[in-house]
Amino acid sequence: MTGPVPHYLCGRWHTPADSGTTRRHAVHGHEVFRVTTTAIDAAPAFGYARSVGIPALRGTDFAERARRTNRLARHLAGHREEFVRLLAHLGSSPTDAAQDIDSGLATMRHCAAALTRRLTDAGATADGLLLAGDGVDPPSGVRGSATRSVLDRPPGVAVQISGFSLPATTMLGAFAHAFLAGTPVIVRPSHRTAQVAAHLVRRITECDGIPDGALQFVSGPTCLADHLSAHDLLSFTGTSATARRLRGRIATLAAAPHENYATDALDCAVLGADAAPGTAAFALFVDRLVAAMTAHAGQTRAAVRRAFVPAQLLDAVADAAAAALDEIRPGDPYTTGADMGPLIDSPHRHRVLAGVARLRGVTRTIRGTPGRIAAMADERRFGAFMPPVLLAAADPGRREVHEVEAFGPVATLVPYRSSADIRDALALGGRDLHGWVVTDDRATARDLVRGLIPTHSRVEIVDPRDPGAGRSAADDTEHLRPFHRHLSTTNVRASPGHLAAVTDRWEPGAARAHGPTHPLRRYLSDLRAGDAVTVGPRTVTRADIDRFAELTGDHYYLHTDEATATRHPLYRGIVAHGYLVLSLAAGMFVPPEPGPVLANRALENLRFLAPVRPDDALTVTLTARRITARPGARHGEVRWHVEVVNQDARPVADFDLITLTADRPADAGDKDVTHARHHHSRPL
């Protein structure tokens, strides 16, 4: 291309005035693109994000942004091969490039799906605010109050400054998390990956559903930190040294933004003591270690830097890994026989070599001697090629092993004798790490994971009998953790009635609405939180208990043997089955005719609060707690609160019932439903 990579600011592309500096192909050395060296005034970009981006995103709720994120992921997937070809100039193999773009697309899809599930489980207010969890019991002495956490996006901008590692994954993940939260984002990538980022931005902005101001892109060395406010979020991915400089700049601001730094990460792998040479666990560990060292030439934060192995197995692991590394052939990854591409450029190679030199002072070299590195450099006219370097530490307590990250195909074997050795060694390094453990023994897995927990945010246990289980199976909490960084959380404490008004859901203790029509006979759009029905009383007889025991086969003595039940330390006599109480409750509040309730989805939060004895009279109150429509569908979910009390108004059981309920058909008139269109079922 001619001229430097343009900026995308204030809704249009801007070509820098200078000719820029040349970025060359990592393998062949020809010019690929140019990147500007002149900083621009970023104030208009922040103004545009605040005046255009924020209002546009405010016009959508969390559910709508999740749908648009899925649509965007499908749009970008249609251009997947473009990105794979574009990533080749970084020295990425076709496999590494595909993994980068696929990982970014997967992050977008998984985060959107996790948020959709979160909206279903925790709910949202009618105007789109996200709610967290269920109500919190009031502290001792506080009467008639309840608490709910309400999440929303502060009126700020997200800034993503990133290094060159996994450019597609990093940028797509950063944009997806900000977009889902409703925050406009300004991206500044590494100058080494500016062309890739620019092409991603171009494809994103041409997709329907991405409003103006939601995404902007700076290709050059502009300092964005100076324009941040207390409501903004700064996310940084790169080296610790750059992070320290950035923190220093932030410290000069009058109001510091929220900050999130992802810097050097000395992730680890652990081999269990049961994994002797010749076992499947041993072979699997060596294979994964070598793959982790060589994928993306070791230039990712997820690469293994430390491999903890039992002291008695260190030599065996070293020999096996060395033999496997001898088979790795660095070279042009688009030619036959090459297994690993080069580092991204010569300056980065100098950084990797500096890190290796520091590590060599406290380790011995298994593979990747200085002579071999020099010989490989001489073999190539261009390209920062470097063979894999495997080191072994004699003393696991040397700080260099746990502090120095040579950001390339470099790993250190670290001996251990117990999980306490691992825990103590890891304490010398950082936190929030990822790691994996290979063992065939469950007791060993438990012991080793205990050693990793204090310093790791994610641990994968690899079972040699099922090595694929759990791989890349992050849960919703992990997918949504970056998303939550964009949100503010407000704990609202109020009376149940006021809290119900704020959250658009009925809270225990709030007023109920007992109307002429049974709530289970109302269509979804006709229901309101707090709609309720109270039925009863219904007397429980000894004959009921006996018949339930015969029907279910549950002849537990508390329900059938009067003499033995009398000696029970709590109940002192016959009591009804808990599930009999539930069945009687359902029989009381469920109308027999067909209606809009299509199916039961779940019964949650069940509590048995007091025993039910023969001749007790039960009364049941069913209350619509939360109504969740499904966009595009003619049905949704209703969470009902069910409370069962005895003749003394003492609660004996309560639970939440979740039903799938039909919405009103276009030709439906009266709210009193005679049948559900197409299909129906009777709950419980």
KOLBA-7034 format. One line per field, with one value per residue (C-alpha): residue number from 1; residue in three letters; x, y, z. Coordinates in steps of 0.1 Angstrom, whole numbers, plus 2048, in hexadecimal, padded with zeros to 3 digits. Example, Ala and Ser with C-alpha at 12.3 -4.5 7.8 and 13.67 -1.06 7.14 Angstrom:
// KOLBA-7034
i: 1;2;
aa: ALA;SER;
c1: 87B;889;
c2: 7D3;7F5;
c3: 84E;847;
This chain:
// KOLBA-7034
i: 1;2;3;4;5;6;7;8;9;10;11;12;13;14;15;16;17;18;19;20;21;22;23;24;25;26;27;28;29;30;31;32;33;34;35;36;37;38;39;40;41;42;43;44;45;46;47;48;49;50;51;52;53;54;55;56;57;58;59;60;61;62;63;64;65;66;67;68;69;70;71;72;73;74;75;76;77;78;79;80;81;82;83;84;85;86;87;88;89;90;91;92;93;94;95;96;97;98;99;100;101;102;103;104;105;106;107;108;109;110;111;112;113;114;115;116;117;118;119;120;121;122;123;124;125;126;127;128;129;130;131;132;133;134;135;136;137;138;139;140;141;142;143;144;145;146;147;148;149;150;151;152;153;154;155;156;157;158;159;160;161;162;163;164;165;166;167;168;169;170;171;172;173;174;175;176;177;178;179;180;181;182;183;184;185;186;187;188;189;190;191;192;193;194;195;196;197;198;199;200;201;202;203;204;205;206;207;208;209;210;211;212;213;214;215;216;217;218;219;220;221;222;223;224;225;226;227;228;229;230;231;232;233;234;235;236;237;238;239;240;241;242;243;244;245;246;247;248;249;250;251;252;253;254;255;256;257;258;259;260;261;262;263;264;265;266;267;268;269;270;271;272;273;274;275;276;277;278;279;280;281;282;283;284;285;286;287;288;289;290;291;292;293;294;295;296;297;298;299;300;301;302;303;304;305;306;307;308;309;310;311;312;313;314;315;316;317;318;319;320;321;322;323;324;325;326;327;328;329;330;331;332;333;334;335;336;337;338;339;340;341;342;343;344;345;346;347;348;349;350;351;352;353;354;355;356;357;358;359;360;361;362;363;364;365;366;367;368;369;370;371;372;373;374;375;376;377;378;379;380;381;382;383;384;385;386;387;388;389;390;391;392;393;394;395;396;397;398;399;400;401;402;403;404;405;406;407;408;409;410;411;412;413;414;415;416;417;418;419;420;421;422;423;424;425;426;427;428;429;430;431;432;433;434;435;436;437;438;439;440;441;442;443;444;445;446;447;448;449;450;451;452;453;454;455;456;457;458;459;460;461;462;463;464;465;466;467;468;469;470;471;472;473;474;475;476;477;478;479;480;481;482;483;484;485;486;487;488;489;490;491;492;493;494;495;496;497;498;499;500;501;502;503;504;505;506;507;508;509;510;511;512;513;514;515;516;517;518;519;520;521;522;523;524;525;526;527;528;529;530;531;532;533;534;535;536;537;538;539;540;541;542;543;544;545;546;547;548;549;550;551;552;553;554;555;556;557;558;559;560;561;562;563;564;565;566;567;568;569;570;571;572;573;574;575;576;577;578;579;580;581;582;583;584;585;586;587;588;589;590;591;592;593;594;595;596;597;598;599;600;601;602;603;604;605;606;607;608;609;610;611;612;613;614;615;616;617;618;619;620;621;622;623;624;625;626;627;628;629;630;631;632;633;634;635;636;637;638;639;640;641;642;643;644;645;646;647;648;649;650;651;652;653;654;655;656;657;658;659;660;661;662;663;664;665;666;667;668;669;670;671;672;673;674;675;676;677;678;679;680;681;682;683;684;
aa: MET;THR;GLY;PRO;VAL;PRO;HIS;TYR;LEU;CYS;GLY;ARG;TRP;HIS;THR;PRO;ALA;ASP;SER;GLY;THR;THR;ARG;ARG;HIS;ALA;VAL;HIS;GLY;HIS;GLU;VAL;PHE;ARG;VAL;THR;THR;THR;ALA;ILE;ASP;ALA;ALA;PRO;ALA;PHE;GLY;TYR;ALA;ARG;SER;VAL;GLY;ILE;PRO;ALA;LEU;ARG;GLY;THR;ASP;PHE;ALA;GLU;ARG;ALA;ARG;ARG;THR;ASN;ARG;LEU;ALA;ARG;HIS;LEU;ALA;GLY;HIS;ARG;GLU;GLU;PHE;VAL;ARG;LEU;LEU;ALA;HIS;LEU;GLY;SER;SER;PRO;THR;ASP;ALA;ALA;GLN;ASP;ILE;ASP;SER;GLY;LEU;ALA;THR;MET;ARG;HIS;CYS;ALA;ALA;ALA;LEU;THR;ARG;ARG;LEU;THR;ASP;ALA;GLY;ALA;THR;ALA;ASP;GLY;LEU;LEU;LEU;ALA;GLY;ASP;GLY;VAL;ASP;PRO;PRO;SER;GLY;VAL;ARG;GLY;SER;ALA;THR;ARG;SER;VAL;LEU;ASP;ARG;PRO;PRO;GLY;VAL;ALA;VAL;GLN;ILE;SER;GLY;PHE;SER;LEU;PRO;ALA;THR;THR;MET;LEU;GLY;ALA;PHE;ALA;HIS;ALA;PHE;LEU;ALA;GLY;THR;PRO;VAL;ILE;VAL;ARG;PRO;SER;HIS;ARG;THR;ALA;GLN;VAL;ALA;ALA;HIS;LEU;VAL;ARG;ARG;ILE;THR;GLU;CYS;ASP;GLY;ILE;PRO;ASP;GLY;ALA;LEU;GLN;PHE;VAL;SER;GLY;PRO;THR;CYS;LEU;ALA;ASP;HIS;LEU;SER;ALA;HIS;ASP;LEU;LEU;SER;PHE;THR;GLY;THR;SER;ALA;THR;ALA;ARG;ARG;LEU;ARG;GLY;ARG;ILE;ALA;THR;LEU;ALA;ALA;ALA;PRO;HIS;GLU;ASN;TYR;ALA;THR;ASP;ALA;LEU;ASP;CYS;ALA;VAL;LEU;GLY;ALA;ASP;ALA;ALA;PRO;GLY;THR;ALA;ALA;PHE;ALA;LEU;PHE;VAL;ASP;ARG;LEU;VAL;ALA;ALA;MET;THR;ALA;HIS;ALA;GLY;GLN;THR;ARG;ALA;ALA;VAL;ARG;ARG;ALA;PHE;VAL;PRO;ALA;GLN;LEU;LEU;ASP;ALA;VAL;ALA;ASP;ALA;ALA;ALA;ALA;ALA;LEU;ASP;GLU;ILE;ARG;PRO;GLY;ASP;PRO;TYR;THR;THR;GLY;ALA;ASP;MET;GLY;PRO;LEU;ILE;ASP;SER;PRO;HIS;ARG;HIS;ARG;VAL;LEU;ALA;GLY;VAL;ALA;ARG;LEU;ARG;GLY;VAL;THR;ARG;THR;ILE;ARG;GLY;THR;PRO;GLY;ARG;ILE;ALA;ALA;MET;ALA;ASP;GLU;ARG;ARG;PHE;GLY;ALA;PHE;MET;PRO;PRO;VAL;LEU;LEU;ALA;ALA;ALA;ASP;PRO;GLY;ARG;ARG;GLU;VAL;HIS;GLU;VAL;GLU;ALA;PHE;GLY;PRO;VAL;ALA;THR;LEU;VAL;PRO;TYR;ARG;SER;SER;ALA;ASP;ILE;ARG;ASP;ALA;LEU;ALA;LEU;GLY;GLY;ARG;ASP;LEU;HIS;GLY;TRP;VAL;VAL;THR;ASP;ASP;ARG;ALA;THR;ALA;ARG;ASP;LEU;VAL;ARG;GLY;LEU;ILE;PRO;THR;HIS;SER;ARG;VAL;GLU;ILE;VAL;ASP;PRO;ARG;ASP;PRO;GLY;ALA;GLY;ARG;SER;ALA;ALA;ASP;ASP;THR;GLU;HIS;LEU;ARG;PRO;PHE;HIS;ARG;HIS;LEU;SER;THR;THR;ASN;VAL;ARG;ALA;SER;PRO;GLY;HIS;LEU;ALA;ALA;VAL;THR;ASP;ARG;TRP;GLU;PRO;GLY;ALA;ALA;ARG;ALA;HIS;GLY;PRO;THR;HIS;PRO;LEU;ARG;ARG;TYR;LEU;SER;ASP;LEU;ARG;ALA;GLY;ASP;ALA;VAL;THR;VAL;GLY;PRO;ARG;THR;VAL;THR;ARG;ALA;ASP;ILE;ASP;ARG;PHE;ALA;GLU;LEU;THR;GLY;ASP;HIS;TYR;TYR;LEU;HIS;THR;ASP;GLU;ALA;THR;ALA;THR;ARG;HIS;PRO;LEU;TYR;ARG;GLY;ILE;VAL;ALA;HIS;GLY;TYR;LEU;VAL;LEU;SER;LEU;ALA;ALA;GLY;MET;PHE;VAL;PRO;PRO;GLU;PRO;GLY;PRO;VAL;LEU;ALA;ASN;ARG;ALA;LEU;GLU;ASN;LEU;ARG;PHE;LEU;ALA;PRO;VAL;ARG;PRO;ASP;ASP;ALA;LEU;THR;VAL;THR;LEU;THR;ALA;ARG;ARG;ILE;THR;ALA;ARG;PRO;GLY;ALA;ARG;HIS;GLY;GLU;VAL;ARG;TRP;HIS;VAL;GLU;VAL;VAL;ASN;GLN;ASP;ALA;ARG;PRO;VAL;ALA;ASP;PHE;ASP;LEU;ILE;THR;LEU;THR;ALA;ASP;ARG;PRO;ALA;ASP;ALA;GLY;ASP;LYS;ASP;VAL;THR;HIS;ALA;ARG;HIS;HIS;HIS;SER;ARG;PRO;LEU;
c1: 800;80B;80B;807;7EA;7CD;7BB;795;789;768;756;76F;792;7AF;7D0;7EE;802;824;832;837;850;851;844;853;849;855;862;86C;874;860;84B;828;81B;826;81B;81A;833;820;808;7E6;7CE;7B8;7A0;787;786;77C;763;754;752;740;729;720;72B;71C;6F9;6F8;701;6E9;6CE;6D4;6D1;6E7;6D2;6D2;6F8;6FD;6E9;6FD;71E;713;70A;72C;73E;72C;735;75A;75A;751;773;787;79F;7A7;7B4;7C7;7DA;7E0;7EF;809;81F;824;835;815;80F;7ED;7E4;7EF;7DD;7BD;7BF;7C3;7A4;790;797;78C;76C;766;76B;750;737;73E;73B;71A;70C;718;708;6E7;6E7;6EF;6D1;6BB;6C8;6CC;6B5;6B5;69E;685;69C;6BA;6CE;6DF;6D7;6EF;6E4;6C6;6BD;6D4;6C7;6C8;6E1;6D8;6C2;6B8;693;67E;69B;6AB;6C9;6CF;6ED;6E6;701;704;71E;72D;72E;751;767;77D;7A0;7B2;7D8;7E7;807;80D;804;7E4;7D8;7B6;7AE;7B8;7A5;785;784;789;76E;755;757;754;738;724;727;71C;73E;74E;772;791;7AB;7D1;7E3;808;818;823;7FE;7EF;7E5;7D3;7C0;7B7;7A8;794;787;77D;769;759;74D;73D;727;703;6FC;71D;713;729;741;741;764;782;7A5;7C7;7E3;800;812;7F7;7F4;7D0;7D5;7D5;7B0;7A3;78A;77E;762;779;78A;7AE;7B7;7DB;7EB;811;831;835;84E;835;81A;82F;834;80F;806;81E;80B;7EA;7F6;7F9;7D4;7BC;7A3;7B1;79D;796;7B4;7BA;7DD;7E5;80B;826;816;82D;813;81C;816;819;820;813;82C;817;820;83F;850;83C;81A;800;802;827;824;807;81A;838;822;80E;82E;83F;81F;81C;840;83E;81A;81C;842;83A;82E;80E;805;7F7;818;827;846;84B;846;845;850;857;87C;881;872;884;89F;886;86F;88D;898;876;86F;891;88B;869;878;893;878;86B;877;876;870;856;836;827;841;842;855;855;845;84A;84D;864;860;84E;86E;892;88C;875;890;8A8;88F;88B;8B0;8B4;89B;8AC;8CD;8BF;8B0;8D0;8E1;8CB;8C4;8D4;8CC;8BB;8B5;8BB;8E0;8EE;901;8E2;8CF;8EC;8EE;8C9;8CD;8E9;8D4;8B9;8BE;89F;887;88D;88E;896;896;882;896;890;8A1;8A2;8A4;8B8;8A9;883;887;89B;887;893;880;85F;864;876;85F;872;854;85D;861;872;868;879;875;871;875;85E;85A;838;81B;829;849;833;81F;83E;84E;82F;82D;84E;83C;81B;7F6;7D7;7EA;7DD;7EB;7E5;7EC;7F1;7EB;7D8;7D4;7B7;7C8;7E6;7D0;7C0;7E1;7F1;7D4;7D5;7F8;7ED;7CD;7DE;7EE;7D7;7B6;7B2;7BF;7B8;7BC;7C5;7BA;7D0;7B1;79D;7B6;79D;785;782;799;78E;76F;76E;74E;738;749;76B;75B;74A;766;774;751;74A;768;755;737;730;71E;706;6F8;6D5;6C6;6A2;680;674;65A;672;68C;672;66B;690;697;676;673;65F;672;667;655;648;623;612;5F6;5D9;5C5;5A5;5B9;5D0;5F4;5FB;5DF;5EF;604;627;621;603;617;627;640;62B;60D;602;5E8;5E3;5D1;5C7;5C5;5CA;5CC;5E7;5DA;5EB;5DB;5EC;60E;607;5FB;61A;631;620;621;646;654;662;65B;674;66B;663;645;639;644;633;645;668;660;655;679;687;69B;68C;669;65C;642;636;63D;633;64C;65C;653;62F;62E;63B;622;605;610;611;5EE;5E1;5EF;5EE;5CE;5C4;5BA;5D2;5E3;601;61A;62D;646;658;67D;68A;682;69D;6A5;68F;68E;67B;676;660;651;62E;61A;5F9;5DB;5F0;5DF;5F4;5EF;604;60C;61A;62A;639;65C;66C;660;67B;670;684;689;67C;669;644;64C;663;66C;65A;66A;64F;654;640;63B;629;61C;609;5EA;5FF;60D;62F;643;649;658;661;672;674;662;66D;655;656;637;627;622;601;5F9;5F0;5CB;5C8;5AF;5A6;5C2;5AF;5BF;5AB;5C8;5EC;5F2;602;60C;608;613;609;624;62F;
c2: 800;824;83D;836;823;83C;845;83F;85C;86F;858;85A;850;868;864;870;88C;87C;85F;84A;82E;80D;7ED;7CF;7AB;796;77B;78B;7AF;7C1;7DF;7D7;7F8;818;826;84B;859;879;87C;88B;89F;884;89D;89C;876;877;892;87E;85F;872;887;86D;84A;84B;857;83E;821;82E;827;802;7EB;7CE;7B4;7C8;7CD;7A7;7A0;7BA;7AB;789;799;7AA;789;779;796;794;76F;774;787;76E;765;78A;78C;76C;778;79A;78B;779;797;794;772;75F;73D;736;723;73E;759;745;73F;764;76F;751;758;77C;772;757;771;787;76B;75C;77E;786;764;767;789;77C;760;779;78E;770;765;786;79B;7C0;7DD;7E8;804;7EC;7EE;7CE;7BF;7A9;78C;788;79E;7A0;79A;7BA;7BD;7B5;7D1;7DF;7D8;7DA;7E0;7CC;7D1;7CC;7D3;7E8;7E9;803;814;834;851;84A;83D;81E;821;801;803;7E2;7D1;7BC;79A;78A;7AB;79D;78C;7AA;7C4;7B0;7A7;7CB;7D8;7BD;7C3;7E8;7E6;7CE;7E5;803;815;825;81A;82A;810;816;7F7;7F0;801;7DE;7D3;7F4;7E7;7C9;7DF;7F7;7DC;7CE;7F1;7F5;7D5;7DC;7FF;7F3;7DA;7E5;7EB;7FA;81F;83D;844;821;81A;831;828;839;82A;83F;849;861;862;85B;85A;880;882;868;871;860;84F;840;81E;819;7F5;7ED;7CE;7CD;7CE;7D7;7F2;803;7FF;811;82E;82F;82E;84B;85F;857;862;886;888;89B;87E;85C;844;820;80B;7E7;7DB;7B9;7B8;79D;77C;75F;745;722;6FD;6E2;6BC;6A5;68E;670;677;661;65E;647;652;664;681;685;685;69D;6B5;6B6;6BB;6D7;6E8;6E8;6F4;710;71B;71C;727;74C;748;74B;770;76E;773;750;73F;72A;73A;723;6FD;6EE;6CA;6B1;6B3;68E;692;6B2;6A1;68A;6A8;6BC;69F;699;6BE;6C3;6A7;6B6;6D9;6CB;6C3;6E7;6F8;71F;72E;73E;72F;730;718;6F2;6E5;705;700;723;746;762;77B;79A;7AF;7B4;7CC;7B2;797;7AD;7AF;789;783;79C;788;767;775;77D;75B;749;758;742;724;70B;709;6EA;6F6;717;71F;741;731;721;743;755;73A;73D;763;75E;745;75F;77F;78E;784;782;75D;74C;728;71D;721;709;70F;6FD;70D;6FD;714;71A;737;74D;76D;770;750;760;784;783;77D;779;77E;763;73D;73A;724;71A;6F8;6FD;6DF;6DA;6C0;6CA;6E2;6F8;6FD;708;720;730;734;743;75C;76B;775;785;77E;778;75D;740;71D;6F9;6D9;6B6;699;678;678;68B;68F;69E;6B5;6C2;6C7;6D9;6F0;6FB;707;71C;72C;749;757;74A;756;738;714;6F8;6D4;6BE;69A;683;66D;68A;6A5;6BA;6BD;6E0;6F0;713;70D;72F;735;754;764;763;76F;78C;797;7B0;7BC;7C4;7DB;7F3;7F5;807;7F4;805;7F3;800;7FC;804;7F7;7DA;7F0;80B;7F1;7DF;801;806;7E2;7DB;7BA;7B0;7AE;79A;7B2;7C8;7CC;7B2;7B8;79F;7A4;793;77E;762;76C;74A;752;773;777;782;7A6;7A9;79E;7B7;7B0;7AC;79C;781;768;759;737;721;716;6F1;6D9;6BE;69D;67E;66C;685;67C;657;658;66D;653;637;64A;654;637;650;63E;651;64C;671;66E;64B;63E;651;641;646;669;673;66E;686;6A2;6BD;6B3;69C;68C;685;6A1;6A4;69E;6BE;6B4;6AE;6D2;6DD;6C7;6D4;6F8;6F2;6E2;700;71C;70C;711;6F1;701;707;728;73D;72A;714;702;702;70B;708;707;71A;726;70C;70E;6F9;711;6FE;6DB;6D4;6BD;6AB;6C3;6E2;6F9;707;728;730;751;752;774;77E;788;790;790;78C;78F;77D;796;788;76C;76A;75E;765;75A;762;75D;757;758;73D;740;725;72D;719;722;738;74C;73C;736;711;712;72B;728;739;729;733;72E;733;748;752;776;783;778;794;78B;786;79B;795;790;771;757;739;727;72C;72E;70F;6FD;6FD;6EA;6E9;6F3;6DC;
c3: 800;7FB;818;83C;84C;850;871;874;889;88C;874;857;84B;84E;83C;850;841;845;831;850;857;845;853;842;83D;85A;843;822;82B;810;81A;824;831;841;862;86C;885;88B;8A8;8A3;8BA;8C9;8D9;8BC;8BD;8E2;8DB;8BF;8D5;8F1;8DB;8C0;8CC;8EE;8E4;8C7;8DE;8F9;8DF;8E2;900;90A;8F8;8D7;8D9;8DE;8BF;8AB;8B8;8AA;889;888;88F;872;85B;865;861;83C;838;84C;830;82B;84E;84C;82D;83D;85D;848;847;86D;868;873;864;854;873;88B;877;875;89A;8A1;88D;898;8BC;8B8;8A8;8C2;8DD;8CE;8CA;8ED;8FE;8EC;8F6;91A;91D;90E;928;943;938;939;95B;96D;958;94F;956;93C;930;92D;94D;956;978;98C;9A1;9B8;9D5;9F3;A16;A2B;A47;A6A;A78;A55;A50;A31;A18;9FC;9E5;9C0;9AB;98B;970;955;940;94D;934;929;90C;90B;8FE;8F3;8EF;8E5;8DB;8BC;8CA;8BC;8AC;8A0;8C1;8D5;8C1;8BB;8E0;8EB;8D3;8DB;901;8FD;8E4;8F8;916;901;902;8E4;8DF;8D0;8C5;8C2;8B8;8B6;898;88D;889;87D;85B;86A;883;867;852;870;876;852;852;874;86A;84A;85D;864;888;892;899;892;8AE;8BB;8AE;8A5;89C;8A0;88B;898;8B9;8C6;8EC;8F4;91A;91D;914;92C;948;967;954;939;938;92D;923;91A;90D;90A;91E;942;939;922;93C;956;93F;938;95D;962;948;958;97A;96D;964;97B;97A;973;95D;965;95A;94F;947;937;938;93A;943;94D;949;954;94E;968;964;97F;991;985;960;95C;93A;924;932;91E;936;930;90A;90B;921;90A;8EB;8FB;908;8E6;8D5;8EE;8E8;8C3;8BA;8AE;8B4;8D9;8D5;8E9;90D;90E;906;922;931;94F;94F;972;971;98E;996;98F;96C;962;94D;93C;933;927;910;902;8FC;8ED;8D4;8CB;8C7;8B0;898;896;877;878;856;83F;84D;82A;81C;820;83E;853;875;885;877;882;89E;892;88B;895;8B2;8C2;8BC;8D0;8EC;8ED;8ED;909;91E;915;920;942;945;93B;95A;971;95A;944;91F;912;8EE;8DC;8E4;8DB;8BF;8B0;8B2;8A1;886;87E;87B;862;84E;847;833;843;85E;884;885;8A6;8B0;8CF;8EF;90B;92D;94E;970;98B;9A6;9A3;9BB;9A4;99D;979;970;97C;972;950;932;911;8FB;8E2;8DE;900;91E;93E;94F;975;98D;9AB;9C6;9D4;9CC;9E7;9D2;9B5;9CB;9DA;9B7;9A8;9C4;9B6;996;98C;990;97B;967;952;956;94E;960;951;968;967;98D;99D;9BF;9AD;999;9B9;9CA;9AC;9A6;9CA;9C3;9A5;9B3;9C6;9A6;98A;97C;966;969;951;95C;93E;942;92C;927;919;90F;8FD;91A;928;90E;905;91A;92C;93F;93D;95B;949;928;939;950;936;92E;953;954;93E;956;976;991;9A9;9C7;9CC;9EF;9F3;A00;9EB;9DA;9D0;9C5;9B0;99E;997;98B;979;98C;9AA;9CB;9E9;A00;9E4;9DD;9C8;9AE;9B2;993;986;96D;978;970;95F;947;93B;91C;921;916;92E;94C;964;980;9A0;990;9A9;9B3;9D6;9D8;9F6;A10;A08;A26;A25;A32;A3E;A21;A09;A18;A16;9F2;9E8;9F8;9E5;9C4;9C6;9DA;9F3;A14;A29;A4E;A54;A3C;A45;A67;A83;AA0;A92;A85;AA8;AB4;A99;AAA;A95;A88;AA3;A8D;A69;A50;A2B;A0F;A03;9DF;9EA;9F5;9D3;9C1;9D5;9D0;9AA;9AB;9BD;9A7;984;971;95E;93D;920;922;918;92E;915;92B;94C;949;96C;991;9A5;9C8;9D9;9FF;A18;A35;A4D;A50;A43;A5A;A55;A57;A4F;A37;A1A;A07;9E8;9D9;9B5;9AB;98A;993;972;94D;932;90E;8F3;8D6;8B6;8C7;8D1;8F3;911;934;954;976;990;9B6;9C8;9ED;A02;A25;A3F;A53;A6A;A4C;A53;A32;A2D;A0A;9EE;9CC;9AA;98D;969;94D;928;921;900;8F5;8E9;8C5;8AE;8AE;8D4;8E5;909;922;930;91A;90E;8FD;8F3;8CE;8BE;8DE;903;922;946;95F;97A;
